[in-house]
Amino acid sequence: MNISDAVTIEVDGYEKIVAMRDPATGYRGIIAIHSTKLGPAVGGTRFWNYQSDDEALADVLRLARGMTYKNAAAGLPFGGGKAVIIGAAQQIDRAAWFRAHGRFVENFQGRFITGEDVGTSPADMEIAAQETRFVAGFAGRGGDPSPWTARGVLRGIKASARQRWGSDNLHGKTVALQGCGNVGFALALLLKDAGARLVVADVNAERAVVCAHACDAAVVAPEEIYDAAADVFAPCALGGILNEQTTPRLRAEIIAGAANNQLRDNEAAQAIEARGILYAPDFILNAGGIISGSAYLLGESLAQLEQRIAEIYDTLLAVYQLATQKQTTTAAAAEAYAEQILRGA
Ligand code: NAD
């Protein structure tokens, strides 16, 4: 595939996919709408230095479908979509690119609504908003989603503790936290308040040290976090980190964190299950960010937003119950849970 000015791409199972190039700025991006069955498609904008347009297309398709499932499982009246921008961040006129992106989003006339994701920030969304109303996730339009994501992840860790140990009290439990970024740091503070002990790691050594200082945590090297003696492993960095190399090393009884697409493949889910580790499906756990953006779009109050975040606890317990009933992995049960909602729509 080669992106020219505007190309529509047909892919089975997707409602609309458009690739766009803005000749004036060199901007290139793809927006994929997977489903609007539950409402307008909502999903973030990822900015990545993809090796090819095909790689970008594969990523946006996977992510857009994931948003349909995440939004459905969170009980939101929104469908799933995603945007990717293709390029190297250091070589562009960033403001011009995000204005071009805003114009691209505006073309969808509200059928697609976006916000920040990997490689983009609330500030970028504020620039895109000069061209479109259909963007959220910055001051005045829902704010930074990360603190809400962290709160939702804490609810998910507690639900998982209840499922695994019969109590959601985290006092004295040890959490090995991978990634002390926006979500990881906020989660570390919440866990400390909940009485948990922490072991943290980050490839950015300074971030790990600052986080450890704030939470009385121990720091280990990034590669050693998988071997840490812990009750819970909380991945809050990158996707694909649960795989045949890492899962045999884990000592935790629960895996529950914010990172998207933690499982490299289905085999990883099965290997985790076989080891008797409870895996909290990531898209159920990390829905707090999209829930906070949705609260802005729906005009919900702070109390309604807090209620939706709190419900992540019960949703996760329902997913665990479904996994037991259907004798599947918790990852498969999470998909089945979302599909039930989509079928009922
Ligand atoms: P972030 O970029 O602020 O933080 C990620 C941190 O992980 C950084 O400090 C980075 O240095 C560190 N890191 C990267 N690779 C690492 C490795 N191999 N080992 C240890 N640390 C490593 O990102 P974020 O917003 O905190 O998001 C974290 C994860 O949660 C991502 O996977 C993101 O997709 C997911 N997520 C975030 C939100 C949100 O609201 N921000 C919502 C849903 C999902």
Residues whose N, C-alpha, C, O or C-beta is under 5 A from the ligand:
A	BS01	NAD	P145 S146 T149 Q178 G179 C180 G181 N182 V183 G184 A201 D202 V203 N204 R207 P222 C236 A237 L238 G239 A258 A259 N260 N286 G289
